[in-house]
Amino acid sequence: MEIKTCRFVDASDLFDGCPDAWQMFMDSDPPFSWGDANRTMITAELIQDVILDFFTEDENIENQLDKVLNRLQLTHGAYIDLEN
């Protein structure tokens, strides 16, 4: 048996200071289950794909989404924990 390590970033850190972007993400009905587990890990690429499908004319939300997308670039190889 091999014990493995998983790298992850909390979604609250990823969306820190971006409450409108977080709300838009949650309201988008993303293609995964929030589950009822201790940890719900999804890939950064999945979050990126969901965000890239958003359309808004609100400059404030657009700036928040850009900030989140920039942070996602720093998470290479890590999962995002939705923190159930």
N, C-alpha and C positions, 0 to 999 in steps of 0.2 A: 504494500500500500504506500502511495506517495501523497504526502500532504502538499497541497498547492496553495499559492498565494495569489490573491486577486487585488489588483490596484483599482481604486475607485475614487471619484470625486463626489461630494454631496451636491445634490441639485440645488440646495439652498446657497451653496457657495457659487455655483455656476450662474445662478440667476440673481445673485446678491446685488441689490440696488436697481433691479429691473422688474419691479412688480407687475407692470403692464405686460411685459414680454412673458412672464411666468403665467399670468392669467390667460393670455392668448394661447400659450402652449397647452395648458390644461383644458381650455375650452375647445381645442381643435379636434378632440376625439382621436388622439394619436393611436397608431396601430399596435398597441400592446396593452397588457392588463396591468393595472396598478397592483393587483394581487392583494393578498393578506399575509404576506410572508414577512420575515424579519428584515430582509433586504430585497429590493427589486432593482436589479442591475440591468441597464440597457446600454447599448453602445453610443458613443459620442456621435458616430455617423448617423444613427437613427434619429437622434435629436436634430442634427444638422439638416437631414432630409426633410423632416417635418417643418422646421423653421423656414427653410428655403421655399416652401410651398405657400407661405403666408403672403398676403397682400394687404397693405395698409397705407393710407395716405397721411396718417398721423406721424409727424416727424419725430415726436418724442418716443413713440413706440418703435419706430424704425431705428432710432439711435440705440434703444435698449436691445433690440434684436441683433444689431451689429456688434454690440458689446459682448453679448452671449456667444455669437459666432466666433468672435476673436478669442474668447476664453476657451472655446471648444478646440481650437487649434493647439492649445497648450496641453490638452488631455490625451495626446497620442498614446494609444495602447491601453488606456484606462477606461473603465466603465463609469457610468453616471448612476449614482444611487438615488432613487426617488424617495428614500427615507420614509418607508411606511411607518 
